[in-house]
Amino acid sequence: MLFPRDQPAGAQTSRSAITIYRDHYGVGHIEAANLQGLSWATGYLTAKDRLFEMDAIRKLGQGRLSELIGPSMLPADRFTRREFVLPNDIEGQYQRLSPQLKSLYAAYAAGVNQGAIETLANPATASILFPALGDPWEPWKPEDSVTVDMVFTMVNFGGEGAAGEMDNAKLLSALTAHLGPVSGLKAFNDMDPPTTADAPSAVAPGEGPPVPRDAGYDVRAPTAGQQSVMGLPGLYSAAAAQTSDAATARAVLDAFHIPLPRIGSYAAGLSGARTANGGGLLLGSPQSGLEAPPIFYEVGWHIAGHLDCEGFTVPGLGPGLGVGWCNQHAWSLVAGNMGDQADLYVERLDPQNPHRYFFDGQWRDTVRRSTTYVVKSPVGCKVAGLPAGPCPPQVITETYDYTVHGPISQVDSADHLGLAYRRAQTGVFLGSLTGTLGWNLSTSMAGFDAASDALTATFNITYVDTEGHLAYRLAGLQPVRPGTDRRFPMPGTGDAEWKGFLSACQMPHVVDPPSGYVATNQGTETKPISWWPNPSQVGAGVASRIGHDQQLLDAQHGATVATLEAVNRHFLEGDDPYASTFFPLFEHALRGSNDPAIVQALALLESWKGGGFARTDADGDGKEDHAGLTIFELDNMNYAPPTAGFPVPLGTELVKAVFGDVAGGLLPNGGYLNQISAAYDALAGRTAYRFVSDPDAVIRNAVSAVLAQLTKEFKTSDTNRWHRPFPTEPFTAIGVLAPPPVKGMDHGSYSQIVDPRAGVGENIEPPGNWAADSAAASAQLGLGGPPPPHFEDQRALYEAYRFKPMRMTAPAYQADAEAVLHLDDGGSFGSDLTVPFTAARDACRGVAAGAAAGSTTHAVLPATGESIPRGVAVLLLVLGVAARRYRGHLDICPRRAETVRSPV
């Protein structure tokens, strides 16, 4: 049977508390009487379909991958344990939840364990990966879901925006040495600008809140305290080791296909003013890479007469759908990497005792914490030279020093300094999951907005509803710094402590913008609002997909689902989003040349422009259609082999030509997009320091160099033969099987288009909703048979930018049911509860300093008079916040001035 315990659709059985309908894509639609039932069944279904994946994600978040794979995973485990898994933090955050919320986590865990028992008891359904890796299944605990929440908010997508501080310090030092202190700082601010006011942003200029007072967003130079810790040579070696440590951890995870997501999401919303029926319209495409099975898991939630939701969760995350469509509204997320939730602090260590540091005028002892790693040993220990079976695991205990800012990850012994990252979400990251659950339950924009206040992770949220409202906000904890430059390391002596966090109404947001649209694209380039500063590791400039996407949306009127289907391909792959910005510079420079090769290249550029700078393979020969793309492509998709995306030799050449000599070979930090944006500014004469004296000559020389490269690469100067293979994207197998690659590049790991007013939605989740690691599936595949029916049944649709229907209502999913499962809860979920969404109001909902420091406040989720329907029970953890309704321009709200310390 397709579903070992499921019954074919139409089978007669008694009605019970929980009914699960599996549609023809294997998506489970859960009918339950209350949230406990939905939570239990979600855990149950996920375990039946993705048990090993759940376990791998759990061990990733717990820093226990060494137990699963061996010594190669120790760098990744060490990084996770030291930086994120603080002793008692997971348990402490869980225990601070309300009884109602803990009951949902407990119900989810009970469902997981029931599903695991049934799956593992059946030899045909049990994953072969558990015995193959010697990995015994451990019963799921409610706290395990808290760990998974940490992985997907704090560790990966949560807007840390940090890790570039020492690279920036090194670049400034090199520029100062070469150009002098005044010109060096001027050049640095051009290469890594503190902000770029004219870069395209999600909130249009003149809309949204004004610049917060005293937030330090106009700081353009390191303070004296920062400079005092930036010039010591040993510090750069320690920082390089720290960077290498993090890079090694990620490389190890990538090499073993551990599901560590990468960034690349996009979303677009249209208000009722631009749609055919007057309701809002949403396209959302979260991106985490292409894994098999996916990192996301689709499910439907239904409480008759009260709640209808469909969207995705993450295996192991617990109750709550992170992106989806609930009742009258739909929403999507793009990572908030333009946020800056972490700072690198340089701790002054006692030369006589490295376990003491200087803070607030006195020496303090570090908090020393030990952690023990159980490391799987190689199979086949030898006794007297002969194999004697598996070796016992190696037990390794390490001790780390913690300051008020965080763990010391590297030490500069020569200068007696230590490096420690302070993270805004430490101790409070669980608020993001409670906010997610609030999104699922809200029945108005105000309710959705209030739930968003609970988020500690920084996400770009796009929201639409049946009334035609369109809203955007940047959510999460963003520190207020005391006049320091966020691009550089902070002194740890107590002079650079955070003053609190931006309140919700100070954060970038807009409701029903006059344009009628909102676009966000890639967490690393979505500038929230014009005054938003660049964090230490990410820079947003004129080269941004946001401007490109806004142009696409500006042309849409009377839009429908089909409208967003048509433009979807262009949001990431269909055409170069930066070529139109650079075209005038290229045209002006090349038109003055008599070089036949340059003249021919200009003709190709103009021809490519005539086709909308398209990136296509229209004839299906597996190659890019236009040679202009081969020469002038500027969009570096930042993928590594075997998927290299569209190469950008010209962009790379321009960056080197503009900046290659000014800082001893060092280039701007903040990623390729910041580099190409800074190069544009230099070539267009928009920089304070004059990097090039003849921009046209620089462009012509760069194009000539690229033409020489391509002539050598294609072994001909005939540009008609300059067509590279069109990119393909492989799937990473988390298990035993990956489907064939798809043509194109990462157009969303989950994509949905929703018209809530019309009651129409469609989505896609490549390759499908199931795993392929069961014994039966593996045996079938080993004999050359087909994969399980719902393992890759969405792959072909995905490749063609097509979608499957979202079955939101009972008539839809019941009519489409492939199988039905009835479960009897036995009364284990208790009686129904009704909890109103009410709370005290505050004109501005800032996160209290005490809550940020770990003293989390329990409160009821506010929602301006909204109440949860009978039978839906939850008391949401809200971190000292109260309700407010978006209404365009808002005054700066009062903010607490006291310094916020981090717990250790």
C-alpha positions in Angstrom: 0.0 0.0 0.0 1.1 3.6 -0.5 0.5 4.4 3.1 1.1 1.4 5.3 -1.5 2.3 7.9 -3.8 4.4 5.7 -7.0 3.2 4.2 -8.0 3.9 0.6 -10.2 6.9 0.1 -13.9 6.0 0.6 -13.3 3.2 3.1 -16.0 3.0 5.8 -14.8 3.5 9.3 -16.1 5.2 12.5 -15.4 8.9 12.8 -12.7 9.6 15.4 -11.0 12.7 16.9 -8.4 13.0 14.2 -8.7 12.2 10.5 -5.9 12.5 8.0 -6.6 12.8 4.3 -3.6 12.1 2.0 -4.1 13.9 -1.3 -2.7 12.7 -4.6 0.7 14.4 -3.9 1.1 12.6 -0.5 0.3 15.8 1.5 -1.5 15.1 4.7 -4.5 17.2 5.6 -5.3 16.9 9.3 -8.7 17.3 10.7 -8.8 17.7 14.5 -10.9 19.2 17.3 -8.2 21.3 18.8 -4.5 22.4 18.5 -3.3 19.5 20.6 -4.8 17.1 18.1 -3.2 19.0 15.2 0.2 19.0 16.9 0.0 15.3 17.7 -0.9 14.4 14.1 1.7 16.7 12.6 4.4 14.9 14.7 2.9 11.6 13.8 2.8 12.3 10.0 6.3 13.8 9.9 7.8 10.8 11.7 6.0 8.4 9.3 7.5 10.2 6.3 10.8 11.8 7.4 12.0 10.0 10.5 15.7 9.9 9.7 15.7 13.5 8.4 14.2 14.6 11.7 16.9 12.8 13.6 19.7 14.3 11.5 18.4 17.8 12.0 18.0 17.1 15.8 21.6 16.0 16.0 22.8 19.0 14.0 21.1 21.3 16.5 22.4 19.4 19.5 26.0 19.3 18.1 25.9 15.5 18.0 26.7 14.7 14.4 30.0 13.1 15.5 28.0 10.3 17.1 26.3 9.7 13.7 29.3 10.1 11.3 32.6 10.3 13.2 35.5 12.5 13.8 35.1 14.5 10.6 32.0 16.1 12.2 33.7 17.3 15.3 34.5 20.8 13.9 30.8 21.3 13.2 29.7 19.9 16.5 32.2 22.1 18.4 31.0 25.2 16.6 27.4 24.5 17.4 27.9 23.5 21.0 30.2 26.4 21.8 28.4 29.2 20.0 24.7 28.2 20.2 23.9 25.4 22.6 24.4 27.0 26.0 24.0 24.8 29.1 20.4 24.7 30.4 19.3 27.2 27.7 17.2 24.8 25.7 15.6 23.4 28.7 15.2 26.8 30.3 13.4 28.3 27.4 11.1 25.4 27.1 10.2 25.5 30.9 9.4 29.2 30.6 6.6 28.4 28.1 3.1 28.6 29.3 1.4 25.3 30.2 -0.7 25.5 27.0 2.2 25.8 24.8 4.1 23.1 26.5 1.1 20.9 26.0 1.4 21.5 22.2 5.1 20.5 22.2 4.3 17.5 24.3 1.5 16.5 21.9 3.9 16.9 19.0 6.5 14.7 20.6 4.0 12.1 21.5 2.9 12.0 17.9 6.5 11.7 16.7 7.1 8.8 19.0 4.0 7.0 17.9 4.8 7.4 14.3 8.4 6.3 15.0 7.2 3.1 16.8 5.0 2.1 13.9 7.6 3.0 11.2 10.5 1.2 12.8 8.4 -1.8 13.7 7.7 -2.6 10.1 10.8 -3.8 8.2 9.4 -2.4 5.0 9.0 1.1 6.2 11.9 1.4 8.6 14.8 3.6 7.3 17.9 1.6 6.4 20.0 4.6 7.5 19.6 4.0 11.2 21.2 0.5 11.2 23.6 1.5 8.4 25.0 4.3 10.5 24.7 2.5 13.8 22.3 5.2 14.9 19.6 4.0 17.3 16.4 6.0 17.4 16.0 8.0 20.6 12.4 8.9 21.6 11.6 12.5 20.7 11.4 15.0 23.6 9.6 18.3 23.5 12.9 20.1 24.0 14.2 18.5 20.8 11.8 20.8 18.8 13.3 23.8 20.7 16.7 22.8 19.3 15.4 22.5 15.8 13.8 25.9 16.1 17.2 27.3 17.0 18.8 25.8 13.9 16.2 27.4 11.6 16.1 30.9 13.2 19.2 31.7 15.2 21.8 29.6 13.4 20.8 29.9 9.7 18.1 32.4 8.8 17.9 34.7 11.7 19.5 37.9 10.4 22.8 37.7 12.3 24.5 39.7 9.5 27.9 39.4 11.3 31.3 37.8 10.8 32.9 40.5 8.6 34.2 42.8 11.3 37.9 41.7 11.2 37.9 41.6 7.4 36.7 45.2 7.4 39.4 46.1 9.9 42.0 44.5 7.8 40.8 46.3 4.6 40.7 49.7 6.4 44.2 49.1 7.7 45.5 48.3 4.2 43.8 51.4 2.7 45.2 53.6 5.5 48.7 52.3 5.0 48.5 53.0 1.2 46.5 56.2 1.1 46.8 57.8 4.5 44.2 58.0 7.2 41.9 60.5 5.6 41.8 59.1 2.1 42.0 55.6 3.4 38.8 56.0 5.4 37.2 57.8 2.5 38.0 54.9 0.1 36.8 52.4 2.7 33.4 54.0 3.0 33.2 53.8 -0.8 34.1 50.2 -0.9 32.1 49.1 2.1 29.6 51.9 2.7 27.8 52.2 6.0 24.6 52.5 4.0 23.6 53.2 0.4 20.6 55.5 0.5 19.7 55.1 -3.2 19.9 51.3 -3.3 16.5 49.7 -4.0 14.6 48.9 -0.8 11.5 46.9 0.1 10.0 50.1 1.7 10.0 52.9 -0.9 11.7 56.2 -0.1 9.4 58.5 1.9 7.3 55.6 3.3 7.7 53.7 6.5 9.1 54.9 9.8 11.9 57.6 9.9 15.4 57.0 11.0 15.4 56.2 14.8 17.2 58.8 16.9 20.5 57.9 18.4 20.6 54.6 16.7 24.1 55.2 15.3 23.1 54.7 11.7 25.1 57.7 10.5 28.4 56.4 12.0 31.0 56.4 9.2 34.2 55.6 11.2 35.3 53.3 14.0 35.4 54.9 17.4 38.6 55.4 19.4 37.7 52.4 21.4 37.3 50.3 18.3 40.5 51.6 16.8 42.3 50.6 19.9 41.6 46.9 19.3 41.9 46.9 15.5 45.6 47.4 14.9 47.2 44.5 16.8 48.7 42.0 14.4 48.0 38.9 16.5 44.3 39.7 16.4 44.1 39.2 12.6 45.6 35.7 13.0 43.1 34.8 15.7 40.3 36.2 13.5 41.5 34.2 10.5 41.5 31.1 12.7 37.9 31.9 13.8 36.8 32.4 10.3 38.5 29.2 9.2 36.8 27.3 12.1 33.3 28.4 10.9 34.1 27.7 7.3 35.4 24.2 8.2 32.2 23.5 10.1 30.1 24.5 7.1 32.3 22.6 4.6 32.1 19.4 6.7 28.3 19.7 6.8 28.1 20.3 3.1 30.4 17.4 2.3 28.2 15.0 4.2 24.9 16.4 2.9 23.7 17.5 6.3 20.6 19.6 5.8 22.2 23.0 6.5 20.2 25.5 4.3 21.6 28.2 2.2 19.9 31.5 1.4 18.1 32.6 -1.8 14.5 33.3 -1.1 12.2 35.8 -2.8 8.7 37.1 -2.4 6.3 39.5 -4.0 3.0 40.9 -2.9 0.3 42.9 -4.7 -2.4 44.9 -2.9 -6.1 44.9 -4.0 -5.4 48.0 -6.1 -3.4 45.9 -8.5 -5.5 42.7 -8.6 -8.5 41.6 -10.7 -10.7 40.9 -7.7 -9.5 43.5 -5.2 -7.9 41.0 -2.8 -4.2 40.7 -2.1 -2.0 38.4 -4.1 1.2 36.7 -3.0 4.1 34.9 -4.5 6.5 33.4 -2.0 9.5 31.2 -2.6 11.6 30.4 0.4 15.0 29.0 -0.5 17.1 26.5 1.3 18.8 24.5 -1.5 17.5 21.4 -3.3 17.6 18.4 -1.0 16.0 15.0 -1.4 13.8 14.8 0.6 13.3 18.6 1.0 14.1 20.4 4.1 10.5 21.5 4.2 7.4 19.3 4.9 4.0 20.3 3.6 0.9 19.7 5.7 -2.7 21.0 6.1 -4.3 22.0 9.3 -8.1 22.0 9.7 -10.5 22.6 12.6 -14.0 22.5 11.2 -15.6 26.0 11.1 -12.5 27.7 12.6 -9.2 27.0 11.0 -7.9 26.0 7.5 -4.2 26.2 6.9 -1.8 24.8 4.3 1.9 25.4 4.1 5.2 23.9 5.3 6.9 23.1 8.5 10.4 21.7 9.1 10.8 18.1 10.2 11.1 18.2 14.0 10.2 21.9 14.4 7.0 21.3 16.3 3.6 22.9 16.0 3.3 25.7 13.5 3.5 26.3 9.7 6.3 28.7 8.9 5.1 29.8 5.4 1.7 29.3 4.0 -2.0 30.2 3.7 -4.3 30.3 6.7 -7.9 31.3 6.6 -8.1 34.8 5.0 -4.3 35.5 4.7 -1.1 34.3 3.1 2.5 35.1 3.9 6.0 34.3 3.0 9.5 34.9 4.5 12.8 36.0 3.2 15.8 35.7 5.5 16.8 38.9 7.2 20.6 38.8 6.5 20.6 42.6 6.1 19.8 42.7 9.8 22.7 42.8 12.2 22.0 40.7 15.3 25.6 39.9 16.4 28.7 41.8 17.2 32.3 40.6 17.6 33.7 41.7 20.9 37.5 41.8 21.6 38.0 40.8 25.2 41.1 42.0 27.1 42.5 39.0 28.9 44.6 39.0 32.1 48.3 38.2 31.0 48.7 36.3 34.3 45.4 34.3 34.0 43.7 33.8 30.6 40.5 32.9 32.3 40.0 36.5 33.5 38.9 39.4 31.4 38.5 43.2 32.0 35.0 44.6 32.0 33.4 47.6 33.5 36.6 48.7 35.2 37.5 45.4 36.9 38.9 41.9 36.2 36.3 39.2 36.1 36.5 35.5 36.0 35.2 33.8 32.8 32.5 31.3 33.3 34.1 28.0 32.4 31.8 25.4 30.9 32.7 21.8 29.9 30.9 19.8 27.2 31.5 16.1 26.3 31.4 14.8 22.7 30.8 11.2 21.9 32.6 10.6 18.6 31.9 7.6 16.5 35.0 5.5 15.8 35.8 3.9 12.5 34.3 0.5 11.8 36.7 -2.4 12.1 39.0 -2.0 15.1 41.9 -4.4 14.8 43.1 -6.7 17.5 46.5 -8.2 16.8 46.2 -6.9 13.3 42.8 -8.6 12.6 39.4 -6.8 12.2 37.5 -7.2 15.4 34.3 -5.3 14.7 33.2 -1.7 15.5 35.5 0.3 17.8 34.0 1.9 20.9 33.2 5.6 20.6 35.8 8.1 21.6 34.7 10.4 24.5 36.2 13.9 24.3 35.6 16.7 26.9 36.4 20.3 26.1 36.1 23.4 28.3 35.2 26.8 26.9 35.4 30.3 28.5 32.4 32.6 28.5 32.3 36.3 29.1 29.3 38.6 29.4 29.3 38.7 25.6 29.6 35.1 24.7 32.0 32.2 24.3 35.7 33.0 23.5 36.2 31.2 20.3 39.8 32.3 19.5 42.7 33.8 21.6 45.4 36.2 20.5 48.0 35.0 23.0 50.6 37.6 22.0 48.3 40.5 22.7 46.3 38.8 25.4 43.0 39.3 23.6 40.0 36.9 23.0 37.2 37.0 20.4 33.6 36.5 21.4 30.4 37.0 19.5 27.4 38.4 21.2 24.1 37.3 19.7 20.8 39.1 20.2 18.7 35.9 20.2 20.7 34.2 22.9 18.3 32.9 25.5 15.1 34.1 23.7 15.1 32.5 20.2 12.0 30.4 21.0 9.9 33.5 20.5 10.1 32.9 16.8 8.2 29.7 17.0 5.5 31.2 19.1 5.1 34.0 16.7 4.8 31.5 13.8 1.9 29.7 15.6 0.3 33.1 16.1 0.4 33.6 12.3 -1.5 30.3 11.8 -4.2 31.3 14.3 -4.8 35.0 13.5 -7.9 36.1 11.6 -6.9 39.7 10.9 -4.0 41.7 9.8 -3.7 43.1 13.4 -3.5 39.6 14.8 -0.9 38.6 12.3 1.1 41.7 13.1 0.9 41.1 16.8 2.1 37.6 16.4 5.1 38.9 14.4 6.2 40.9 17.4 7.1 37.7 19.2 9.8 36.9 16.5 13.4 37.2 17.7 14.8 36.1 14.4 15.1 38.7 11.7 12.9 37.9 8.7 11.5 40.0 5.8 7.7 39.2 6.0 5.3 39.8 3.2 1.6 39.5 4.0 -1.7 39.7 1.9 -5.3 39.0 2.8 -8.8 38.8 1.4 -9.5 42.5 2.1 -6.8 43.5 -0.3 -4.2 44.5 2.3 -0.6 44.2 1.6 2.0 44.5 4.4 5.8 44.2 4.7 7.8 44.3 7.9 11.3 43.4 9.1 10.8 41.5 12.3 13.3 40.4 15.0 15.7 41.8 17.5 18.0 44.5 16.2 20.4 46.0 18.8 20.8 49.8 19.3 24.5 50.5 19.5 26.2 53.3 21.4 27.6 55.3 18.5 29.9 52.5 17.5 30.5 51.4 13.8 28.8 48.1 13.3 31.2 47.2 10.5 34.2 46.8 13.0 34.9 44.8 16.1 33.8 46.2 19.5 36.0 46.6 22.6 34.8 44.2 25.3 35.7 46.5 28.2 32.2 47.8 28.7 32.3 50.9 26.6 30.4 49.5 23.6 27.4 47.7 25.1 24.1 47.7 23.4 21.5 50.2 24.6 18.5 48.0 23.9 16.7 47.0 20.7 14.7 48.8 18.1 11.0 48.7 18.9 8.6 47.1 16.5 7.3 50.5 15.2 10.9 51.7 14.7 11.6 48.7 12.5 11.1 49.0 8.7 7.5 48.3 7.7 4.7 49.5 5.5 1.0 48.7 4.9 -0.8 49.2 1.7 2.1 51.1 0.0 1.0 53.6 -2.7 2.8 51.5 -5.3 0.6 48.6 -4.6 3.4 46.1 -4.5 6.3 44.8 -2.3 9.3 42.9 -3.5 12.0 41.1 -1.4 14.7 38.9 -2.9 17.6 37.1 -1.3 18.3 37.7 2.4 21.7 39.1 1.5 20.4 41.9 -0.7 16.9 42.8 0.6 17.5 46.3 1.9 14.5 46.9 4.1 14.3 50.7 3.9 16.5 53.5 2.5 18.1 54.4 5.8 18.9 50.9 6.9 22.6 50.3 7.5 24.8 47.6 6.0 25.9 45.0 8.5 29.5 43.9 8.8 29.4 41.0 6.3 26.6 42.0 3.8 26.3 45.1 1.6 23.4 46.3 -0.5 23.9 48.7 -3.3 22.5 49.6 -6.7 23.1 46.1 -8.0 20.0 44.5 -6.4 17.3 42.2 -7.6 14.8 44.3 -5.6 14.9 47.1 -8.2 14.6 44.6 -11.0 11.6 42.8 -9.3 9.9 46.2 -8.6 10.1 47.0 -12.3 8.4 43.7 -13.1 5.6 44.3 -10.5 5.1 47.9 -11.6 3.9 46.7 -15.0 1.1 44.5 -13.5 -2.5 45.6 -13.2 -5.6 43.5 -12.8 -3.4 40.7 -11.7 -4.4 37.1 -11.0 -2.6 33.9 -10.0 -1.7 33.5 -13.7 0.0 36.9 -13.7 2.4 35.9 -10.9 3.0 32.5 -12.7 4.2 34.4 -15.7 6.6 36.7 -13.8 7.8 34.1 -11.4 10.6 32.8 -13.7 12.1 36.3 -13.9 12.4 36.8 -10.2 15.6 34.7 -10.0 16.6 33.1 -13.3 14.8 34.4 -16.5 17.0 37.5 -17.0 20.0 39.3 -15.6 18.7 41.7 -13.0 21.7 44.0 -13.0 22.5 44.4 -16.8 20.0 47.2 -17.3 21.7 49.2 -14.6 25.2 48.8 -16.1 24.1 49.1 -19.8 24.5 52.8 -20.1 28.1 52.6 -18.8 28.9 49.8 -21.1 27.4 51.4 -24.1 29.2 54.7 -23.6 32.5 53.0 -23.1 32.4 50.6 -26.0 30.9 52.9 -28.5 34.1 54.9 -28.6 36.3 52.0 -29.6 37.6 51.1 -33.1 38.7 47.6 -32.0 36.7 45.2 -34.2 36.3 42.8 -31.3 34.9 45.5 -29.1 32.5 46.7 -31.9 31.3 43.1 -32.2 30.8 42.8 -28.5 28.8 46.1 -28.4 26.5 44.7 -31.1 26.0 41.5 -29.0 25.3 43.6 -25.9 22.7 45.7 -27.8 21.1 42.5 -29.2 21.0 40.9 -25.8 19.4 44.1 -24.4 16.8 43.9 -27.2 15.8 40.5 -25.8 15.4 41.8 -22.3 18.8 40.5 -21.1 17.3 37.0 -21.2 18.9 33.9 -19.8 17.1 31.2 -21.7 17.5 27.9 -23.5 14.5 28.4 -25.8 15.6 25.8 -28.4 16.2 23.1 -25.7 19.7 22.3 -26.9 21.0 22.5 -23.3 23.0 25.7 -24.1 22.5 29.4 -23.4 20.8 31.0 -26.3 22.7 34.3 -26.5 26.4 35.0 -26.6 25.7 38.4 -25.0 24.9 36.5 -21.9 28.3 34.7 -22.0 30.1 38.0 -22.2 28.1 40.5 -20.2 26.4 38.4 -17.5 26.8 40.1 -14.1 24.6 38.1 -11.8 26.8 35.8 -9.7 24.4 33.2 -8.3 27.2 32.2 -5.9 26.9 28.5 -6.5 29.8 26.1 -6.4 30.4 23.2 -8.8 28.7 21.1 -10.1 26.2 23.9 -10.3 28.1 27.1 -11.2 25.1 29.1 -12.3 25.9 31.8 -14.9 29.6 32.6 -14.8 30.4 36.3 -14.4 33.9 36.9 -15.8 33.1 40.5 -16.7 31.9 41.4 -13.2 35.0 39.8 -11.7 37.2 41.6 -14.1 35.6 45.0 -13.4 35.9 44.6 -9.6 39.6 43.7 -9.9 40.2 46.6 -12.4 38.6 49.2 -10.1 39.9 48.0 -6.7 42.8 45.6 -7.3 45.6 48.0 -6.6 44.2 50.4 -4.1 44.5 48.1 -1.0 47.3 45.6 -1.9 44.9 43.3 -3.7 42.1 43.3 -1.1 38.6 43.8 -2.5 35.5 45.2 -0.9 33.9 42.9 1.7 30.2 42.2 1.9 30.0 39.8 -0.9 29.9 39.9 -4.7 26.8 42.2 -4.9 28.5 44.8 -2.7 31.6 44.5 -4.8 29.8 45.0 -8.1 27.7 47.8 -6.7 30.8 49.6 -5.4 32.5 49.1 -8.8 29.4 50.7 -10.5 29.6 53.7 -8.1 33.3 54.1 -8.9 32.8 53.9 -12.7 29.8 56.2 -12.5 31.7 58.8 -10.5 29.6 58.4 -7.4 32.4 57.8 -5.0 34.2 60.2 -2.7 37.6 58.7 -3.5 38.5 58.6 -7.2 39.4 55.0 -7.9 39.7 55.3 -11.7 40.7 58.3 -13.8 39.2 57.0 -17.1 36.1 54.8 -16.5 35.6 54.1 -20.2 39.1 52.8 -20.6 38.7 50.5 -17.5 35.5 49.1 -19.0 37.0 48.6 -22.5 40.1 46.9 -21.0 37.9 44.6 -18.9 35.8 43.6 -21.9 38.9 43.0 -23.9 40.3 40.8 -21.2 37.0 38.8 -21.1 37.0 38.4 -24.8 40.5 37.0 -24.7 39.4 34.6 -21.9 36.4 33.4 -23.9 38.4 33.0 -27.1 40.7 30.7 -25.3 37.8 28.9 -23.5 35.8 28.2 -26.7 38.9 27.9 -28.9 37.5 30.3 -31.4 37.0 34.1 -31.8 33.6 33.4 -33.5 31.2 34.7 -30.9 28.3 32.8 -32.5 29.8 29.7 -30.9 30.1 31.2 -27.5 27.3 29.4 -25.8 27.9 27.7 -22.4 25.8 24.8 -21.1 22.6 26.1 -19.5 22.8 25.6 -15.7 21.3 22.6 -14.0 20.7 22.1 -10.3 21.4 18.8 -8.7 19.5 17.5 -5.6 21.5 16.6 -2.5 20.5 13.2 -1.2 19.7 13.1 2.5 19.4 9.4 2.4 19.9 6.9 -0.3 18.5 8.5 -3.4 18.5 11.9 -5.2 16.4 12.4 -8.3 17.9 13.7 -11.6 19.0 17.3 -11.7 16.6 20.0 -12.9 17.3 22.5 -15.6 17.7 26.1 -14.3 18.7 27.5 -10.9 17.1 27.5 -7.5 13.7 29.0 -8.2 12.5 28.4 -4.6 12.8 25.2 -2.5 9.1 25.7 -1.8 7.0 28.1 -3.9 3.4 29.2 -3.5 1.0 31.6 -5.2 -2.1 32.5 -3.3 -5.2 34.6 -4.0 -7.0 34.4 -0.6 -10.1 36.3 -1.8 -10.7 33.9 -4.7 -9.9 31.0 -2.4 -7.2 29.8 -4.9 -3.7 28.7 -4.1 -1.0 26.6 -5.7 2.4 25.5 -4.6 5.3 23.3 -5.4 7.9 21.5 -3.2 10.6 19.7 -5.1 11.1 16.8 -5.3 8.1 15.7 -3.2 6.8 15.2 0.3 8.3 11.8 1.0 11.6 10.3 1.9 13.1 7.3 0.0 15.2 5.6 2.7 12.8 2.8 3.7 13.9 -0.8 3.2 11.1 -1.4 0.7 12.0 1.6 -1.4 15.7 0.9 -1.2 15.1 -2.7 -2.4 12.9 -1.5 -5.2 15.4 1.1 -6.3 18.2 -1.5 -6.1 16.4 -3.6 -8.6 16.0 -0.7 -11.0 12.4 0.1 -10.0 10.8 3.4 -9.6 11.1 5.5 -6.5 8.2 5.9 -4.1 5.3 7.7 -5.7 5.5 10.9 -3.7 9.3 11.2 -3.5 9.8 13.1 -6.7 6.3 13.5 -8.1 6.6 17.4 -8.1 10.1 17.5 -9.8 8.8 17.8 -13.4 6.4 20.5 -12.4 9.1 22.4 -10.6 11.5 22.3 -13.5 8.8 23.8 -15.7 7.8 26.5 -13.2 4.4 24.9 -12.8 2.5 24.3 -9.6 0.1 21.9 -8.0 -3.2 23.0 -6.3 -3.3 23.8 -2.6 -6.3 21.9 -1.1 -7.4 24.3 1.5 -11.0 23.3 2.3 -12.6 20.0 3.3 -14.5 19.6 0.0 -11.2 20.0 -2.0 -8.9 17.7 0.0 -11.6 15.1 0.7 -12.5 14.9 -3.0 -8.8 14.5 -3.9 -8.1 12.0 -1.2 -5.8 9.1 -2.1 -6.0 7.6 1.3 -7.7 8.3 4.6 -6.5 7.5 8.2 -8.7 7.7 11.2 -7.1 8.0 14.6 -8.7 7.7 18.1 -7.0 10.1 20.5 -8.4 8.2 23.5 -9.1 11.4 25.3 -5.4 12.0 25.7 -5.6 15.7 24.6 -7.9 16.7 27.4 -10.7 19.2 27.2 -11.0 22.1 24.8 -9.8 25.5 26.0 -10.7 28.9 24.8 -8.0 31.6 25.4 -8.7 35.1 24.2 -6.0 37.1 22.6 -5.9 40.1 25.0 -3.1 41.9 26.6 -2.1 45.3 27.8 -1.3 47.9 25.1 1.7 50.0 24.7 2.1 52.8 22.2 5.4 51.2 21.0 6.2 47.6 21.5 9.9 47.4 22.3 11.5 44.3 23.7 12.2 45.0 27.3 15.9 44.9 28.3 15.1 42.3 30.9 13.5 40.0 28.4 16.4 40.4 26.0 18.8 39.5 28.8 17.0 36.2 29.5 14.2 37.1 31.9 11.5 36.2 29.4 8.0 37.6 30.1 4.9 35.5 29.8 2.0 37.2 28.2 -1.0 36.5 26.1 -0.7 37.2 22.4 -2.5 40.5 21.7 -4.7 41.1 18.7 -6.9 44.1 19.1 -10.1 42.4 20.2 -9.5 39.2 18.3 -10.4 35.9 20.1 -9.5 32.3 19.3 -12.5 30.3 18.2 -13.8 27.7 20.6 -11.7 24.5 20.5 -8.5 26.3 19.5 -6.3 26.6 22.6 -2.9 28.3 22.9 -1.3 30.8 25.2 1.6 32.4 23.3 4.9 33.4 24.7 5.3 37.1 23.8 8.6 38.8 24.9 7.2 41.9 26.6 5.3 43.1 23.5 1.8 44.5 23.0 -0.4 45.1 20.0 -0.3 47.8 17.4 -1.8 48.1 14.0 0.2 49.1 11.0 -0.8 52.4 9.7 1.9 53.7 7.4 3.9 56.6 8.9 4.5 56.3 12.6 6.4 58.5 15.0 9.5 57.3 16.7 8.4 55.4 19.8 10.0 55.7 23.2 12.9 53.3 23.8 14.5 52.1 26.9 17.9 53.7 27.4 19.4 51.3 29.8 22.3 49.1 28.7 21.4 45.5 28.0 23.8 42.7 29.1 23.9 39.2 27.8 23.5 36.2 30.1 26.3 33.6 30.4 
